[in-house]
Amino acid sequence: MTVHLADFVKAYDVRGVVPEQLNDDSVRALGTAFAEVVVIPEGADRIVVGRDMRPSSPELAQAFAEGVATAGVAVTLIGLCSTDGLYFASGSLGVPGAMFTASHNPAKYNGIKLCRSGARPVSTDTGLARITQLAQAALDGTRTADTAPVPGAIDESDILGDYARFLRDLVDLRGNRPLKVVVDAGNGMGGHTVPAVLGEGAGLPALPLEVVPLYFELDGTFPNHEANPLDPANLRDLQRAVVDHGADIGLAFDGDADRCFVVDERGEPVSPSAVTALVATRELRRVGGSGNVVYNLISSRAVPQIITEHGGHPIRTRVGHSYIKAEMASHNAVFGGEHSAHYYFRDFWFADTGMLAAMHVLAALGEQDRPLSELTAAYSRYVASGEINSTVADAEAARQRVREWMKSRGGIDEDTLDGITWTHEGPPMWWANVRASNTEPLLRLNVEASDAATMERVRDVVLGLIRLEESR
């Protein structure tokens, strides 16, 4: 069976079914091409390769390493790690890297996230298209890759302890008041990293934290629920456990533990926008009260307001980690946040790390005596709909219906940075964004307003216009 890499190599990573798409042959070819396109031109003589807990990950990581080694590049296998653990290895060692994970996708999937030295992302525009082209030619037999006279060595190293120490040096939790923390790892890599960073699993001193574990067993079949906290259904066990245990806070990580969601002491989710604003104020204070902070355009309006109020300069960007990382690097931003609970730090090579964001929230909570719900209330100024997806046959016609309604209202500004965002300054204030999915026939709607009634009114009208044809 011929493997067509273009079917599962995405714009920013690789995500495919095992073994029909991702298998020893395809990942070995991708490994050799990665060495040729990224590693050798950079002048690097080594890469790091990490993997998640999926049953297919060890074999695929080994095959990829063998492909890299045939090009004469050495490989250090760092074994089980979170995606931000791989970024730590790439950044601290100054070498390119590859992470084998499909995040929250079902067990039949696996994938690869590639980065240049210093954890800089590899995307279609920065090498992934060429990697795909060379690897496909090798699989088709139309090209034979150059084999180095001496293959690169393959060795192993454990970076978990160094990763944990690095994060603890960035956020010191030792002086905090004691906190009870429920953590839902979703059977993903949080079950590996949380005991090391927040506990004594890496041989570090105990912190004033009592961690109540949920689903810490590493299991790539995800027997309890999807490791995707963006879906409210996957937060229910955590919400219930926080209340049942009388905990101060709940944390939920996705499958590769690069995203983190927060639940307060009442079991109520804290919006990623509120977390973004909270962490931004801490990072701005740490650097002396001024600096650039990046946020995406469907974050709450409170985010740029709070950044400005604390002396920072907010930079608005499109949705997507590639855009956030590019803006972070070009503006030397101290911090960046997304509605999807990805959080980016200058002190972490501009890469995203859910664990570091969680530690900032724990520090903010533990440095004062109020419950988390009161602490985060100051960062939650408006009412948001959350992202609502609609399957539509004609996305452009649906957008045009919304646009015509907006024009008929008057006093509404429109911009097209990412999809279309309409803003009514009020009173009452509201904004709505409609974006098309890049991979599915979906339109995504986000609405925020100064009060619940306004948000619901705008949401229902716009949603009705989007879904008009489908309801007939």
Secondary structure as UniProt FT lines:
FT   HELIX           5..7
FT   STRAND          14..17
FT   TURN            18..21
FT   HELIX           24..34
FT   HELIX           35..39
FT   HELIX           40..42
FT   STRAND          46..51
FT   TURN            55..56
FT   HELIX           57..70
FT   TURN            71..72
FT   STRAND          74..80
FT   HELIX           83..93
FT   STRAND          97..100
FT   TURN            103..104
FT   TURN            107..108
FT   STRAND          109..115
FT   HELIX           117..119
FT   HELIX           124..126
FT   HELIX           128..140
FT   STRAND          154..156
FT   HELIX           160..170
FT   TURN            174..175
FT   STRAND          179..184
FT   TURN            186..187
FT   HELIX           190..197
FT   TURN            201..202
FT   STRAND          209..214
FT   TURN            220..221
FT   TURN            229..230
FT   HELIX           232..235
FT   HELIX           236..244
FT   TURN            245..246
FT   STRAND          249..253
FT   TURN            255..256
FT   STRAND          260..263
FT   TURN            265..266
FT   STRAND          269..270
FT   HELIX           272..286
FT   TURN            287..288
FT   STRAND          291..296
FT   TURN            297..298
FT   HELIX           302..309
FT   TURN            310..311
FT   STRAND          312..317
FT   HELIX           321..330
FT   TURN            331..332
FT   STRAND          335..337
FT   TURN            339..340
FT   STRAND          343..345
FT   HELIX           346..348
FT   TURN            349..350
FT   STRAND          351..352
FT   HELIX           354..366
FT   HELIX           372..377
FT   TURN            378..379
FT   STRAND          383..384
FT   STRAND          388..391
FT   HELIX           395..409
FT   STRAND          413..415
FT   STRAND          420..424
FT   STRAND          430..436
FT   STRAND          442..449
FT   HELIX           452..466
FT   HELIX           468..471
//
